[in-house]
C-alpha cells in the first residue's frame, strides 16, 4: 500500500468517525425532542383528566341535589320507586 492509499484510508476512517459522531448527536437531539413531546402530552392528558373529573364531580353533586330535592318533595313516590327497584334487582340477581 502506498502513501497515497494510506492517506485516503485515514481520511475515509476520519470521515466515518465524523459521520458517526454527527449521527450520535442527531440521535441525542431526537431523543430529547421525543422526551419533551412525551412530557408535554402527559401534562395535557393530566389537565384533560382533571377537567373531566371536575365535570363529573359537579354533575354528580347536581344529580345528588336533584335526588334529595325530589325525595323531600315526594317521599311516598320515592319510597315506592325504591321498593320497586329493590324488587327488580332481587329478581335479576337470583338468575
N, CA, C and O atoms as a GROMACS GRO file, in nm:
protein
  380
    1UNK      N    1   0.085  -0.116   0.000
    1UNK     CA    2   0.000   0.000   0.000
    1UNK      C    3   0.090   0.123   0.000
    1UNK      O    4   0.184   0.133   0.080
    2UNK      N    5   0.061   0.214  -0.089
    2UNK     CA    6   0.147   0.332  -0.097
    2UNK      C    7   0.096   0.442  -0.004
    2UNK      O    8  -0.009   0.428   0.058
    3UNK      N    9   0.170   0.550   0.004
    3UNK     CA   10   0.141   0.660   0.095
    3UNK      C   11   0.007   0.725   0.062
    3UNK      O   12  -0.068   0.764   0.152
    4UNK      N   13  -0.022   0.736  -0.064
    4UNK     CA   14  -0.149   0.798  -0.107
    4UNK      C   15  -0.267   0.713  -0.061
    4UNK      O   16  -0.367   0.767  -0.013
    5UNK      N   17  -0.256   0.583  -0.077
    5UNK     CA   18  -0.364   0.493  -0.034
    5UNK      C   19  -0.382   0.499   0.118
    5UNK      O   20  -0.496   0.497   0.167
    6UNK      N   21  -0.273   0.505   0.192
    6UNK     CA   22  -0.282   0.513   0.338
    6UNK      C   23  -0.346   0.644   0.380
    6UNK      O   24  -0.425   0.648   0.475
    7UNK      N   25  -0.311   0.752   0.312
    7UNK     CA   26  -0.370   0.883   0.342
    7UNK      C   27  -0.520   0.883   0.312
    7UNK      O   28  -0.598   0.934   0.392
    8UNK      N   29  -0.560   0.827   0.200
    8UNK     CA   30  -0.702   0.817   0.164
    8UNK      C   31  -0.777   0.729   0.264
    8UNK      O   32  -0.890   0.758   0.302
    9UNK      N   33  -0.711   0.622   0.306
    9UNK     CA   34  -0.772   0.532   0.402
    9UNK      C   35  -0.794   0.603   0.535
    9UNK      O   36  -0.899   0.585   0.598
   10UNK      N   37  -0.696   0.682   0.579
   10UNK     CA   38  -0.708   0.759   0.702
   10UNK      C   39  -0.820   0.862   0.691
   10UNK      O   40  -0.898   0.880   0.785
   11UNK      N   41  -0.828   0.929   0.577
   11UNK     CA   42  -0.933   1.028   0.556
   11UNK      C   43  -1.071   0.961   0.559
   11UNK      O   44  -1.165   1.016   0.615
   12UNK      N   45  -1.081   0.845   0.498
   12UNK     CA   46  -1.208   0.773   0.497
   12UNK      C   47  -1.246   0.733   0.639
   12UNK      O   48  -1.363   0.745   0.678
   13UNK      N   49  -1.151   0.687   0.716
   13UNK     CA   50  -1.177   0.649   0.856
   13UNK      C   51  -1.219   0.772   0.936
   13UNK      O   52  -1.314   0.766   1.014
   14UNK      N   53  -1.148   0.883   0.917
   14UNK     CA   54  -1.185   1.006   0.988
   14UNK      C   55  -1.324   1.053   0.947
   14UNK      O   56  -1.402   1.098   1.030
   15UNK      N   57  -1.355   1.043   0.819
   15UNK     CA   58  -1.489   1.081   0.771
   15UNK      C   59  -1.596   0.993   0.835
   15UNK      O   60  -1.703   1.041   0.873
   16UNK      N   61  -1.566   0.865   0.845
   16UNK     CA   62  -1.662   0.774   0.909
   16UNK      C   63  -1.684   0.810   1.055
   16UNK      O   64  -1.798   0.812   1.102
   17UNK      N   65  -1.577   0.838   1.126
   17UNK     CA   66  -1.590   0.878   1.267
   17UNK      C   67  -1.667   1.009   1.279
   17UNK      O   68  -1.750   1.025   1.369
   18UNK      N   69  -1.640   1.102   1.190
   18UNK     CA   70  -1.714   1.229   1.192
   18UNK      C   71  -1.863   1.205   1.165
   18UNK      O   72  -1.949   1.263   1.231
   19UNK      N   73  -1.891   1.119   1.067
   19UNK     CA   74  -2.031   1.087   1.036
   19UNK      C   75  -2.099   1.019   1.154
   19UNK      O   76  -2.213   1.051   1.187
   20UNK      N   77  -2.029   0.927   1.217
   20UNK     CA   78  -2.085   0.858   1.334
   20UNK      C   79  -2.110   0.956   1.448
   20UNK      O   80  -2.210   0.947   1.518
   21UNK      N   81  -2.017   1.049   1.466
   21UNK     CA   82  -2.033   1.150   1.571
   21UNK      C   83  -2.157   1.235   1.543
   21UNK      O   84  -2.234   1.264   1.634
   22UNK      N   85  -2.176   1.276   1.417
   22UNK     CA   86  -2.294   1.355   1.380
   22UNK      C   87  -2.423   1.276   1.400
   22UNK      O   88  -2.522   1.330   1.449
   23UNK      N   89  -2.420   1.149   1.362
   23UNK     CA   90  -2.538   1.063   1.381
   23UNK      C   91  -2.571   1.050   1.529
   23UNK      O   92  -2.688   1.056   1.569
   24UNK      N   93  -2.467   1.032   1.611
   24UNK     CA   94  -2.488   1.021   1.756
   24UNK      C   95  -2.549   1.150   1.812
   24UNK      O   96  -2.639   1.144   1.895
   25UNK      N   97  -2.499   1.264   1.767
   25UNK     CA   98  -2.554   1.393   1.813
   25UNK      C   99  -2.699   1.408   1.771
   25UNK      O  100  -2.783   1.450   1.851
   26UNK      N  101  -2.730   1.374   1.646
   26UNK     CA  102  -2.868   1.383   1.597
   26UNK      C  103  -2.960   1.289   1.673
   26UNK      O  104  -3.074   1.323   1.704
   27UNK      N  105  -2.909   1.168   1.704
   27UNK     CA  106  -2.988   1.072   1.781
   27UNK      C  107  -3.020   1.128   1.919
   27UNK      O  108  -3.131   1.114   1.969
   28UNK      N  109  -2.921   1.192   1.980
   28UNK     CA  110  -2.943   1.253   2.112
   28UNK      C  111  -3.044   1.366   2.104
   28UNK      O  112  -3.130   1.378   2.191
   29UNK      N  113  -3.035   1.448   2.001
   29UNK     CA  114  -3.131   1.558   1.982
   29UNK      C  115  -3.272   1.503   1.960
   29UNK      O  116  -3.370   1.555   2.014
   30UNK      N  117  -3.280   1.396   1.880
   30UNK     CA  118  -3.410   1.334   1.853
   30UNK      C  119  -3.470   1.275   1.981
   30UNK      O  120  -3.589   1.290   2.008
   31UNK      N  121  -3.384   1.209   2.061
   31UNK     CA  122  -3.430   1.152   2.189
   31UNK      C  123  -3.482   1.263   2.280
   31UNK      O  124  -3.586   1.247   2.344
   32UNK      N  125  -3.409   1.373   2.286
   32UNK     CA  126  -3.451   1.485   2.371
   32UNK      C  127  -3.583   1.543   2.323
   32UNK      O  128  -3.669   1.577   2.404
   33UNK      N  129  -3.600   1.555   2.191
   33UNK     CA  130  -3.725   1.609   2.136
   33UNK      C  131  -3.842   1.516   2.166
   33UNK      O  132  -3.950   1.561   2.202
   34UNK      N  133  -3.820   1.386   2.151
   34UNK     CA  134  -3.926   1.289   2.179
   34UNK      C  135  -3.962   1.292   2.327
   34UNK      O  136  -4.080   1.284   2.362
   35UNK      N  137  -3.862   1.303   2.413
   35UNK     CA  138  -3.887   1.311   2.557
   35UNK      C  139  -3.970   1.434   2.590
   35UNK      O  140  -4.063   1.426   2.670
   36UNK      N  141  -3.938   1.547   2.529
   36UNK     CA  142  -4.012   1.670   2.555
   36UNK      C  143  -4.157   1.656   2.508
   36UNK      O  144  -4.250   1.699   2.577
   37UNK      N  145  -4.177   1.597   2.391
   37UNK     CA  146  -4.313   1.577   2.339
   37UNK      C  147  -4.391   1.485   2.433
   37UNK      O  148  -4.509   1.509   2.459
   38UNK      N  149  -4.326   1.382   2.483
   38UNK     CA  150  -4.393   1.289   2.575
   38UNK      C  151  -4.434   1.361   2.704
   38UNK      O  152  -4.545   1.341   2.754
   39UNK      N  153  -4.345   1.443   2.759
   39UNK     CA  154  -4.380   1.518   2.881
   39UNK      C  155  -4.494   1.616   2.854
   39UNK      O  156  -4.583   1.632   2.938
   40UNK      N  157  -4.491   1.682   2.739
   40UNK     CA  158  -4.599   1.775   2.704
   40UNK      C  159  -4.732   1.700   2.692
   40UNK      O  160  -4.835   1.746   2.742
   41UNK      N  161  -4.729   1.586   2.625
   41UNK     CA  162  -4.851   1.506   2.609
   41UNK      C  163  -4.903   1.459   2.744
   41UNK      O  164  -5.024   1.461   2.768
   42UNK      N  165  -4.812   1.418   2.831
   42UNK     CA  166  -4.852   1.374   2.966
   42UNK      C  167  -4.918   1.488   3.042
   42UNK      O  168  -5.020   1.468   3.108
   43UNK      N  169  -4.860   1.607   3.032
   43UNK     CA  170  -4.917   1.723   3.100
   43UNK      C  171  -5.056   1.758   3.048
   43UNK      O  172  -5.146   1.787   3.126
   44UNK      N  173  -5.072   1.754   2.916
   44UNK     CA  174  -5.203   1.784   2.857
   44UNK      C  175  -5.305   1.678   2.895
   44UNK      O  176  -5.421   1.710   2.922
   45UNK      N  177  -5.264   1.552   2.897
   45UNK     CA  178  -5.354   1.445   2.936
   45UNK      C  179  -5.396   1.460   3.082
   45UNK      O  180  -5.512   1.438   3.116
   46UNK      N  181  -5.303   1.498   3.166
   46UNK     CA  182  -5.334   1.520   3.309
   46UNK      C  183  -5.434   1.634   3.325
   46UNK      O  184  -5.529   1.624   3.402
   47UNK      N  185  -5.411   1.744   3.252
   47UNK     CA  186  -5.504   1.857   3.258
   47UNK      C  187  -5.643   1.817   3.213
   47UNK      O  188  -5.742   1.852   3.277
   48UNK      N  189  -5.651   1.743   3.102
   48UNK     CA  190  -5.780   1.699   3.049
   48UNK      C  191  -5.850   1.606   3.148
   48UNK      O  192  -5.970   1.619   3.170
   49UNK      N  193  -5.774   1.513   3.207
   49UNK     CA  194  -5.831   1.422   3.305
   49UNK      C  195  -5.887   1.498   3.424
   49UNK      O  196  -5.999   1.471   3.469
   50UNK      N  197  -5.811   1.593   3.476
   50UNK     CA  198  -5.856   1.670   3.592
   50UNK      C  199  -5.980   1.752   3.559
   50UNK      O  200  -6.069   1.766   3.642
   51UNK      N  201  -5.984   1.807   3.437
   51UNK     CA  202  -6.102   1.885   3.395
   51UNK      C  203  -6.225   1.795   3.386
   51UNK      O  204  -6.333   1.831   3.434
   52UNK      N  205  -6.209   1.677   3.325
   52UNK     CA  206  -6.322   1.584   3.312
   52UNK      C  207  -6.365   1.533   3.449
   52UNK      O  208  -6.484   1.518   3.474
   53UNK      N  209  -6.270   1.507   3.536
   53UNK     CA  210  -6.303   1.462   3.671
   53UNK      C  211  -6.383   1.568   3.745
   53UNK      O  212  -6.480   1.537   3.814
   54UNK      N  213  -6.342   1.693   3.731
   54UNK     CA  214  -6.416   1.803   3.796
   54UNK      C  215  -6.557   1.813   3.739
   54UNK      O  216  -6.652   1.837   3.814
   55UNK      N  217  -6.572   1.794   3.607
   55UNK     CA  218  -6.704   1.796   3.545
   55UNK      C  219  -6.793   1.684   3.599
   55UNK      O  220  -6.910   1.706   3.629
   56UNK      N  221  -6.735   1.565   3.612
   56UNK     CA  222  -6.811   1.451   3.663
   56UNK      C  223  -6.852   1.475   3.808
   56UNK      O  224  -6.965   1.446   3.846
   57UNK      N  225  -6.761   1.529   3.888
   57UNK     CA  226  -6.794   1.558   4.028
   57UNK      C  227  -6.906   1.661   4.038
   57UNK      O  228  -6.995   1.650   4.122
   58UNK      N  229  -6.900   1.762   3.951
   58UNK     CA  230  -7.003   1.866   3.953
   58UNK      C  231  -7.138   1.808   3.912
   58UNK      O  232  -7.239   1.837   3.975
   59UNK      N  233  -7.140   1.726   3.807
   59UNK     CA  234  -7.267   1.665   3.762
   59UNK      C  235  -7.320   1.569   3.867
   59UNK      O  236  -7.441   1.559   3.888
   60UNK      N  237  -7.229   1.498   3.934
   60UNK     CA  238  -7.270   1.406   4.040
   60UNK      C  239  -7.333   1.483   4.156
   60UNK      O  240  -7.434   1.440   4.211
   61UNK      N  241  -7.273   1.594   4.193
   61UNK     CA  242  -7.329   1.676   4.302
   61UNK      C  243  -7.465   1.732   4.262
   61UNK      O  244  -7.556   1.735   4.344
   62UNK      N  245  -7.479   1.776   4.136
   62UNK     CA  246  -7.608   1.826   4.088
   62UNK      C  247  -7.714   1.716   4.092
   62UNK      O  248  -7.827   1.740   4.134
   63UNK      N  249  -7.675   1.596   4.048
   63UNK     CA  250  -7.768   1.483   4.049
   63UNK      C  251  -7.811   1.449   4.192
   63UNK      O  252  -7.928   1.424   4.219
   64UNK      N  253  -7.714   1.450   4.283
   64UNK     CA  254  -7.744   1.421   4.423
   64UNK      C  255  -7.841   1.524   4.480
   64UNK      O  256  -7.935   1.489   4.552
   65UNK      N  257  -7.818   1.651   4.449
   65UNK     CA  258  -7.908   1.756   4.495
   65UNK      C  259  -8.048   1.737   4.438
   65UNK      O  260  -8.147   1.757   4.509
   66UNK      N  261  -8.058   1.699   4.311
   66UNK     CA  262  -8.188   1.676   4.249
   66UNK      C  263  -8.261   1.559   4.314
   66UNK      O  264  -8.382   1.565   4.335
   67UNK      N  265  -8.188   1.452   4.345
   67UNK     CA  266  -8.249   1.336   4.409
   67UNK      C  267  -8.298   1.373   4.548
   67UNK      O  268  -8.410   1.338   4.586
   68UNK      N  269  -8.216   1.443   4.624
   68UNK     CA  270  -8.256   1.483   4.760
   68UNK      C  271  -8.379   1.573   4.754
   68UNK      O  272  -8.472   1.556   4.832
   69UNK      N  273  -8.380   1.665   4.662
   69UNK     CA  274  -8.493   1.755   4.646
   69UNK      C  275  -8.619   1.678   4.609
   69UNK      O  276  -8.726   1.703   4.664
   70UNK      N  277  -8.607   1.583   4.515
   70UNK     CA  278  -8.724   1.504   4.473
   70UNK      C  279  -8.777   1.421   4.590
   70UNK      O  280  -8.898   1.414   4.610
   71UNK      N  281  -8.687   1.359   4.665
   71UNK     CA  282  -8.730   1.275   4.778
   71UNK      C  283  -8.798   1.360   4.885
   71UNK      O  284  -8.896   1.317   4.946
   72UNK      N  285  -8.747   1.480   4.907
   72UNK     CA  286  -8.809   1.567   5.007
   72UNK      C  287  -8.948   1.614   4.962
   72UNK      O  288  -9.038   1.629   5.044
   73UNK      N  289  -8.964   1.637   4.833
   73UNK     CA  290  -9.093   1.684   4.780
   73UNK      C  291  -9.193   1.570   4.758
   73UNK      O  292  -9.314   1.592   4.765
   74UNK      N  293  -9.144   1.448   4.732
   74UNK     CA  294  -9.229   1.334   4.702
   74UNK      C  295  -9.184   1.210   4.780
   74UNK      O  296  -9.137   1.114   4.719
   75UNK      N  297  -9.197   1.211   4.911
   75UNK     CA  298  -9.145   1.098   4.990
   75UNK      C  299  -9.214   0.966   4.959
   75UNK      O  300  -9.148   0.862   4.957
   76UNK      N  301  -9.344   0.967   4.936
   76UNK     CA  302  -9.417   0.842   4.912
   76UNK      C  303  -9.374   0.782   4.777
   76UNK      O  304  -9.349   0.661   4.768
   77UNK      N  305  -9.367   0.864   4.676
   77UNK     CA  306  -9.323   0.814   4.544
   77UNK      C  307  -9.179   0.762   4.553
   77UNK      O  308  -9.148   0.658   4.494
   78UNK      N  309  -9.093   0.831   4.625
   78UNK     CA  310  -8.953   0.790   4.637
   78UNK      C  311  -8.943   0.654   4.704
   78UNK      O  312  -8.865   0.569   4.660
   79UNK      N  313  -9.021   0.632   4.809
   79UNK     CA  314  -9.021   0.502   4.876
   79UNK      C  315  -9.074   0.395   4.782
   79UNK      O  316  -9.021   0.284   4.777
   80UNK      N  317  -9.179   0.428   4.706
   80UNK     CA  318  -9.235   0.332   4.609
   80UNK      C  319  -9.133   0.295   4.503
   80UNK      O  320  -9.118   0.178   4.469
   81UNK      N  321  -9.062   0.394   4.449
   81UNK     CA  322  -8.959   0.366   4.348
   81UNK      C  323  -8.847   0.281   4.408
   81UNK      O  324  -8.794   0.192   4.341
   82UNK      N  325  -8.810   0.309   4.532
   82UNK     CA  326  -8.704   0.232   4.597
   82UNK      C  327  -8.744   0.086   4.615
   82UNK      O  328  -8.665  -0.004   4.588
   83UNK      N  329  -8.868   0.065   4.659
   83UNK     CA  330  -8.916  -0.073   4.677
   83UNK      C  331  -8.919  -0.144   4.542
   83UNK      O  332  -8.874  -0.258   4.531
   84UNK      N  333  -8.972  -0.077   4.440
   84UNK     CA  334  -8.979  -0.136   4.306
   84UNK      C  335  -8.838  -0.168   4.254
   84UNK      O  336  -8.816  -0.276   4.200
   85UNK      N  337  -8.746  -0.078   4.270
   85UNK     CA  338  -8.608  -0.102   4.226
   85UNK      C  339  -8.547  -0.220   4.301
   85UNK      O  340  -8.476  -0.301   4.242
   86UNK      N  341  -8.573  -0.230   4.430
   86UNK     CA  342  -8.522  -0.342   4.510
   86UNK      C  343  -8.578  -0.474   4.463
   86UNK      O  344  -8.506  -0.574   4.456
   87UNK      N  345  -8.708  -0.476   4.431
   87UNK     CA  346  -8.769  -0.600   4.382
   87UNK      C  347  -8.709  -0.641   4.247
   87UNK      O  348  -8.680  -0.758   4.225
   88UNK      N  349  -8.692  -0.545   4.159
   88UNK     CA  350  -8.634  -0.576   4.027
   88UNK      C  351  -8.491  -0.627   4.041
   88UNK      O  352  -8.454  -0.725   3.977
   89UNK      N  353  -8.412  -0.561   4.124
   89UNK     CA  354  -8.274  -0.607   4.145
   89UNK      C  355  -8.268  -0.746   4.206
   89UNK      O  356  -8.185  -0.828   4.167
   90UNK      N  357  -8.356  -0.773   4.303
   90UNK     CA  358  -8.355  -0.905   4.366
   90UNK      C  359  -8.392  -1.013   4.264
   90UNK      O  360  -8.336  -1.123   4.269
   91UNK      N  361  -8.484  -0.985   4.173
   91UNK     CA  362  -8.519  -1.082   4.068
   91UNK      C  363  -8.403  -1.102   3.972
   91UNK      O  364  -8.375  -1.214   3.931
   92UNK      N  365  -8.336  -0.995   3.937
   92UNK     CA  366  -8.224  -1.006   3.842
   92UNK      C  367  -8.106  -1.081   3.903
   92UNK      O  368  -8.038  -1.156   3.834
   93UNK      N  369  -8.082  -1.061   4.032
   93UNK     CA  370  -7.969  -1.124   4.098
   93UNK      C  371  -7.994  -1.271   4.129
   93UNK      O  372  -7.898  -1.346   4.148
   94UNK      N  373  -8.117  -1.313   4.133
   94UNK     CA  374  -8.148  -1.455   4.158
   94UNK      C  375  -8.112  -1.541   4.039
   94UNK      O  376  -8.081  -1.659   4.055
   95UNK      N  377  -8.115  -1.484   3.920
   95UNK     CA  378  -8.093  -1.564   3.798
   95UNK      C  379  -7.952  -1.595   3.782
   95UNK      O  380  -7.914  -1.661   3.685
   0.00000   0.00000   0.00000
